């Protein structure tokens, strides 16, 4: 198990489903969403996203997304980083 002091846990959710239209992000069937998983960092989430996206490449309306859960869980930390950069 990784030491949390040396590598912060930045949780990411990967999920997807078939969209009503390729121009939006409204899903056809919320019950049919594919929740791929929650990952400890962006790199592993991106690898999972890429694998699922490649499996569904023939369906133009199927989309997978990466959600930065760590930003939702601690929005002040993200705001602090943005303020520090400016």
Chimera marker file (.cmm) of the C-alpha trace (Angstrom):
<marker_set name="trace">
<marker id="1" x="0.000" y="0.000" z="0.000" r="1" g="1" b="0" radius="0.5"/>
<marker id="2" x="1.345" y="3.430" z="-0.949" r="1" g="1" b="0" radius="0.5"/>
<marker id="3" x="2.370" y="5.837" z="1.772" r="1" g="1" b="0" radius="0.5"/>
<marker id="4" x="-0.203" y="8.646" z="1.759" r="1" g="1" b="0" radius="0.5"/>
<marker id="5" x="2.413" y="11.117" z="2.994" r="1" g="1" b="0" radius="0.5"/>
<marker id="6" x="4.496" y="10.726" z="-0.173" r="1" g="1" b="0" radius="0.5"/>
<marker id="7" x="1.717" y="10.302" z="-2.752" r="1" g="1" b="0" radius="0.5"/>
<marker id="8" x="-1.583" y="12.091" z="-2.158" r="1" g="1" b="0" radius="0.5"/>
<marker id="9" x="-4.735" y="10.167" z="-2.899" r="1" g="1" b="0" radius="0.5"/>
<marker id="10" x="-6.403" y="12.001" z="-5.780" r="1" g="1" b="0" radius="0.5"/>
<marker id="11" x="-9.505" y="9.935" z="-6.498" r="1" g="1" b="0" radius="0.5"/>
<marker id="12" x="-10.918" y="9.781" z="-10.035" r="1" g="1" b="0" radius="0.5"/>
<marker id="13" x="-14.145" y="8.151" z="-11.242" r="1" g="1" b="0" radius="0.5"/>
<marker id="14" x="-14.395" y="6.623" z="-14.718" r="1" g="1" b="0" radius="0.5"/>
<marker id="15" x="-17.861" y="6.020" z="-16.123" r="1" g="1" b="0" radius="0.5"/>
<marker id="16" x="-19.702" y="6.115" z="-19.404" r="1" g="1" b="0" radius="0.5"/>
<marker id="17" x="-22.782" y="5.314" z="-21.370" r="1" g="1" b="0" radius="0.5"/>
<marker id="18" x="-24.660" y="5.897" z="-24.567" r="1" g="1" b="0" radius="0.5"/>
<marker id="19" x="-25.640" y="9.505" z="-25.214" r="1" g="1" b="0" radius="0.5"/>
<marker id="20" x="-28.899" y="10.804" z="-26.696" r="1" g="1" b="0" radius="0.5"/>
<marker id="21" x="-26.877" y="12.901" z="-29.134" r="1" g="1" b="0" radius="0.5"/>
<marker id="22" x="-23.204" y="13.292" z="-29.937" r="1" g="1" b="0" radius="0.5"/>
<marker id="23" x="-23.664" y="17.045" z="-29.406" r="1" g="1" b="0" radius="0.5"/>
<marker id="24" x="-24.463" y="16.795" z="-25.695" r="1" g="1" b="0" radius="0.5"/>
<marker id="25" x="-23.926" y="14.842" z="-22.499" r="1" g="1" b="0" radius="0.5"/>
<marker id="26" x="-27.432" y="13.550" z="-21.818" r="1" g="1" b="0" radius="0.5"/>
<marker id="27" x="-27.442" y="9.782" z="-21.385" r="1" g="1" b="0" radius="0.5"/>
<marker id="28" x="-30.077" y="7.578" z="-23.030" r="1" g="1" b="0" radius="0.5"/>
<marker id="29" x="-30.378" y="5.253" z="-20.038" r="1" g="1" b="0" radius="0.5"/>
<marker id="30" x="-29.113" y="6.238" z="-16.592" r="1" g="1" b="0" radius="0.5"/>
<marker id="31" x="-29.715" y="2.703" z="-15.313" r="1" g="1" b="0" radius="0.5"/>
<marker id="32" x="-27.390" y="1.445" z="-18.034" r="1" g="1" b="0" radius="0.5"/>
<marker id="33" x="-24.401" y="3.610" z="-17.116" r="1" g="1" b="0" radius="0.5"/>
<marker id="34" x="-21.128" y="1.710" z="-17.007" r="1" g="1" b="0" radius="0.5"/>
<marker id="35" x="-19.262" y="2.616" z="-13.816" r="1" g="1" b="0" radius="0.5"/>
<marker id="36" x="-15.749" y="1.432" z="-14.595" r="1" g="1" b="0" radius="0.5"/>
<marker id="37" x="-14.347" y="2.282" z="-11.174" r="1" g="1" b="0" radius="0.5"/>
<marker id="38" x="-12.688" y="4.719" z="-8.823" r="1" g="1" b="0" radius="0.5"/>
<marker id="39" x="-8.944" y="5.107" z="-9.207" r="1" g="1" b="0" radius="0.5"/>
<marker id="40" x="-6.257" y="6.537" z="-6.883" r="1" g="1" b="0" radius="0.5"/>
<marker id="41" x="-4.706" y="8.891" z="-9.447" r="1" g="1" b="0" radius="0.5"/>
<marker id="42" x="-5.225" y="10.367" z="-12.893" r="1" g="1" b="0" radius="0.5"/>
<marker id="43" x="-2.776" y="8.043" z="-14.659" r="1" g="1" b="0" radius="0.5"/>
<marker id="44" x="-4.628" y="4.856" z="-13.712" r="1" g="1" b="0" radius="0.5"/>
<marker id="45" x="-8.003" y="6.511" z="-14.392" r="1" g="1" b="0" radius="0.5"/>
<marker id="46" x="-6.810" y="7.596" z="-17.828" r="1" g="1" b="0" radius="0.5"/>
<marker id="47" x="-5.604" y="4.076" z="-18.639" r="1" g="1" b="0" radius="0.5"/>
<marker id="48" x="-9.021" y="2.652" z="-17.676" r="1" g="1" b="0" radius="0.5"/>
<marker id="49" x="-10.835" y="5.382" z="-19.636" r="1" g="1" b="0" radius="0.5"/>
<marker id="50" x="-8.698" y="4.743" z="-22.716" r="1" g="1" b="0" radius="0.5"/>
<marker id="51" x="-9.301" y="0.985" z="-22.586" r="1" g="1" b="0" radius="0.5"/>
<marker id="52" x="-13.094" y="1.424" z="-22.329" r="1" g="1" b="0" radius="0.5"/>
<marker id="53" x="-13.156" y="4.107" z="-25.020" r="1" g="1" b="0" radius="0.5"/>
<marker id="54" x="-11.232" y="1.841" z="-27.391" r="1" g="1" b="0" radius="0.5"/>
<marker id="55" x="-13.648" y="-1.053" z="-26.728" r="1" g="1" b="0" radius="0.5"/>
<marker id="56" x="-16.598" y="1.112" z="-27.800" r="1" g="1" b="0" radius="0.5"/>
<marker id="57" x="-14.978" y="2.988" z="-30.697" r="1" g="1" b="0" radius="0.5"/>
<marker id="58" x="-17.566" y="1.643" z="-33.179" r="1" g="1" b="0" radius="0.5"/>
<marker id="59" x="-20.456" y="3.318" z="-31.321" r="1" g="1" b="0" radius="0.5"/>
<marker id="60" x="-20.253" y="7.088" z="-31.912" r="1" g="1" b="0" radius="0.5"/>
<marker id="61" x="-22.800" y="7.785" z="-29.159" r="1" g="1" b="0" radius="0.5"/>
<marker id="62" x="-20.924" y="5.875" z="-26.454" r="1" g="1" b="0" radius="0.5"/>
<marker id="63" x="-18.778" y="8.143" z="-24.291" r="1" g="1" b="0" radius="0.5"/>
<marker id="64" x="-16.627" y="7.616" z="-21.230" r="1" g="1" b="0" radius="0.5"/>
<marker id="65" x="-15.632" y="10.338" z="-18.789" r="1" g="1" b="0" radius="0.5"/>
<marker id="66" x="-13.112" y="10.938" z="-16.021" r="1" g="1" b="0" radius="0.5"/>
<marker id="67" x="-14.435" y="12.822" z="-12.995" r="1" g="1" b="0" radius="0.5"/>
<marker id="68" x="-11.915" y="14.381" z="-10.615" r="1" g="1" b="0" radius="0.5"/>
<marker id="69" x="-13.524" y="13.270" z="-7.348" r="1" g="1" b="0" radius="0.5"/>
<marker id="70" x="-10.754" y="14.812" z="-5.272" r="1" g="1" b="0" radius="0.5"/>
<marker id="71" x="-11.853" y="18.243" z="-6.529" r="1" g="1" b="0" radius="0.5"/>
<marker id="72" x="-15.424" y="17.575" z="-5.405" r="1" g="1" b="0" radius="0.5"/>
<marker id="73" x="-14.355" y="16.170" z="-2.044" r="1" g="1" b="0" radius="0.5"/>
<marker id="74" x="-12.050" y="19.084" z="-1.214" r="1" g="1" b="0" radius="0.5"/>
<marker id="75" x="-12.888" y="22.099" z="-3.413" r="1" g="1" b="0" radius="0.5"/>
<marker id="76" x="-10.949" y="24.465" z="-1.131" r="1" g="1" b="0" radius="0.5"/>
<marker id="77" x="-7.698" y="22.645" z="-1.881" r="1" g="1" b="0" radius="0.5"/>
<marker id="78" x="-8.236" y="23.099" z="-5.613" r="1" g="1" b="0" radius="0.5"/>
<marker id="79" x="-9.189" y="26.762" z="-5.181" r="1" g="1" b="0" radius="0.5"/>
<marker id="80" x="-6.065" y="27.300" z="-3.088" r="1" g="1" b="0" radius="0.5"/>
<marker id="81" x="-3.853" y="25.844" z="-5.798" r="1" g="1" b="0" radius="0.5"/>
<marker id="82" x="-5.465" y="28.073" z="-8.439" r="1" g="1" b="0" radius="0.5"/>
<marker id="83" x="-5.001" y="31.160" z="-6.263" r="1" g="1" b="0" radius="0.5"/>
<marker id="84" x="-1.355" y="30.262" z="-5.653" r="1" g="1" b="0" radius="0.5"/>
<marker id="85" x="-0.710" y="30.064" z="-9.404" r="1" g="1" b="0" radius="0.5"/>
<marker id="86" x="-2.183" y="33.526" z="-10.077" r="1" g="1" b="0" radius="0.5"/>
<link id1="1" id2="2" r="1" g="1" b="0" radius="0.2"/>
<link id1="2" id2="3" r="1" g="1" b="0" radius="0.2"/>
<link id1="3" id2="4" r="1" g="1" b="0" radius="0.2"/>
<link id1="4" id2="5" r="1" g="1" b="0" radius="0.2"/>
<link id1="5" id2="6" r="1" g="1" b="0" radius="0.2"/>
<link id1="6" id2="7" r="1" g="1" b="0" radius="0.2"/>
<link id1="7" id2="8" r="1" g="1" b="0" radius="0.2"/>
<link id1="8" id2="9" r="1" g="1" b="0" radius="0.2"/>
<link id1="9" id2="10" r="1" g="1" b="0" radius="0.2"/>
<link id1="10" id2="11" r="1" g="1" b="0" radius="0.2"/>
<link id1="11" id2="12" r="1" g="1" b="0" radius="0.2"/>
<link id1="12" id2="13" r="1" g="1" b="0" radius="0.2"/>
<link id1="13" id2="14" r="1" g="1" b="0" radius="0.2"/>
<link id1="14" id2="15" r="1" g="1" b="0" radius="0.2"/>
<link id1="15" id2="16" r="1" g="1" b="0" radius="0.2"/>
<link id1="16" id2="17" r="1" g="1" b="0" radius="0.2"/>
<link id1="17" id2="18" r="1" g="1" b="0" radius="0.2"/>
<link id1="18" id2="19" r="1" g="1" b="0" radius="0.2"/>
<link id1="19" id2="20" r="1" g="1" b="0" radius="0.2"/>
<link id1="20" id2="21" r="1" g="1" b="0" radius="0.2"/>
<link id1="21" id2="22" r="1" g="1" b="0" radius="0.2"/>
<link id1="22" id2="23" r="1" g="1" b="0" radius="0.2"/>
<link id1="23" id2="24" r="1" g="1" b="0" radius="0.2"/>
<link id1="24" id2="25" r="1" g="1" b="0" radius="0.2"/>
<link id1="25" id2="26" r="1" g="1" b="0" radius="0.2"/>
<link id1="26" id2="27" r="1" g="1" b="0" radius="0.2"/>
<link id1="27" id2="28" r="1" g="1" b="0" radius="0.2"/>
<link id1="28" id2="29" r="1" g="1" b="0" radius="0.2"/>
<link id1="29" id2="30" r="1" g="1" b="0" radius="0.2"/>
<link id1="30" id2="31" r="1" g="1" b="0" radius="0.2"/>
<link id1="31" id2="32" r="1" g="1" b="0" radius="0.2"/>
<link id1="32" id2="33" r="1" g="1" b="0" radius="0.2"/>
<link id1="33" id2="34" r="1" g="1" b="0" radius="0.2"/>
<link id1="34" id2="35" r="1" g="1" b="0" radius="0.2"/>
<link id1="35" id2="36" r="1" g="1" b="0" radius="0.2"/>
<link id1="36" id2="37" r="1" g="1" b="0" radius="0.2"/>
<link id1="37" id2="38" r="1" g="1" b="0" radius="0.2"/>
<link id1="38" id2="39" r="1" g="1" b="0" radius="0.2"/>
<link id1="39" id2="40" r="1" g="1" b="0" radius="0.2"/>
<link id1="40" id2="41" r="1" g="1" b="0" radius="0.2"/>
<link id1="41" id2="42" r="1" g="1" b="0" radius="0.2"/>
<link id1="42" id2="43" r="1" g="1" b="0" radius="0.2"/>
<link id1="43" id2="44" r="1" g="1" b="0" radius="0.2"/>
<link id1="44" id2="45" r="1" g="1" b="0" radius="0.2"/>
<link id1="45" id2="46" r="1" g="1" b="0" radius="0.2"/>
<link id1="46" id2="47" r="1" g="1" b="0" radius="0.2"/>
<link id1="47" id2="48" r="1" g="1" b="0" radius="0.2"/>
<link id1="48" id2="49" r="1" g="1" b="0" radius="0.2"/>
<link id1="49" id2="50" r="1" g="1" b="0" radius="0.2"/>
<link id1="50" id2="51" r="1" g="1" b="0" radius="0.2"/>
<link id1="51" id2="52" r="1" g="1" b="0" radius="0.2"/>
<link id1="52" id2="53" r="1" g="1" b="0" radius="0.2"/>
<link id1="53" id2="54" r="1" g="1" b="0" radius="0.2"/>
<link id1="54" id2="55" r="1" g="1" b="0" radius="0.2"/>
<link id1="55" id2="56" r="1" g="1" b="0" radius="0.2"/>
<link id1="56" id2="57" r="1" g="1" b="0" radius="0.2"/>
<link id1="57" id2="58" r="1" g="1" b="0" radius="0.2"/>
<link id1="58" id2="59" r="1" g="1" b="0" radius="0.2"/>
<link id1="59" id2="60" r="1" g="1" b="0" radius="0.2"/>
<link id1="60" id2="61" r="1" g="1" b="0" radius="0.2"/>
<link id1="61" id2="62" r="1" g="1" b="0" radius="0.2"/>
<link id1="62" id2="63" r="1" g="1" b="0" radius="0.2"/>
<link id1="63" id2="64" r="1" g="1" b="0" radius="0.2"/>
<link id1="64" id2="65" r="1" g="1" b="0" radius="0.2"/>
<link id1="65" id2="66" r="1" g="1" b="0" radius="0.2"/>
<link id1="66" id2="67" r="1" g="1" b="0" radius="0.2"/>
<link id1="67" id2="68" r="1" g="1" b="0" radius="0.2"/>
<link id1="68" id2="69" r="1" g="1" b="0" radius="0.2"/>
<link id1="69" id2="70" r="1" g="1" b="0" radius="0.2"/>
<link id1="70" id2="71" r="1" g="1" b="0" radius="0.2"/>
<link id1="71" id2="72" r="1" g="1" b="0" radius="0.2"/>
<link id1="72" id2="73" r="1" g="1" b="0" radius="0.2"/>
<link id1="73" id2="74" r="1" g="1" b="0" radius="0.2"/>
<link id1="74" id2="75" r="1" g="1" b="0" radius="0.2"/>
<link id1="75" id2="76" r="1" g="1" b="0" radius="0.2"/>
<link id1="76" id2="77" r="1" g="1" b="0" radius="0.2"/>
<link id1="77" id2="78" r="1" g="1" b="0" radius="0.2"/>
<link id1="78" id2="79" r="1" g="1" b="0" radius="0.2"/>
<link id1="79" id2="80" r="1" g="1" b="0" radius="0.2"/>
<link id1="80" id2="81" r="1" g="1" b="0" radius="0.2"/>
<link id1="81" id2="82" r="1" g="1" b="0" radius="0.2"/>
<link id1="82" id2="83" r="1" g="1" b="0" radius="0.2"/>
<link id1="83" id2="84" r="1" g="1" b="0" radius="0.2"/>
<link id1="84" id2="85" r="1" g="1" b="0" radius="0.2"/>
<link id1="85" id2="86" r="1" g="1" b="0" radius="0.2"/>
</marker_set>
